Amino acid sequence: MDDTRLKLMEAIARRRMVTAQYNGNMMQLAPHQMFERRGDLFVSALNLSKNWRSPEDWKLGHYKLDGLAATELQDAEFEPLPSFEAAAPHEDDTLLLAV
């Protein structure tokens, strides 16, 4: 297993924030679940670096693990979104791990 995958698995299991670079942008993520789609790994996470209008607008984005770089596990913990239900985003996806 690669380092990014291990860090994200630990972050999900321990409900810890991560910082990561994605498409050239540094983000602070609250990873809620990991899933597989067509042989590729993805993480569903709340991007707290995004400029949201209000917490009611918060929703999970899906990030391909191959696109994440410089992933660092943080000490800060997070609470899952109240509306979060552990489930693969699409019927052909396979859920691997969730908070």
Salt bridges, closest charged atoms under 4 A:
ASP3 OD2 - LYS7 NZ 3.05
GLU10 OE2 - ARG14 NH1 2.53
ASP40 OD2 - LYS64 NZ 3.44
GLU72 OE2 - LYS7 NZ 3.50
ASP75 OD1 - ARG16 NH1 3.93
ASP93 OD2 - ARG37 NH2 2.87
ASP93 OD2 - HIS90 ND1 3.43
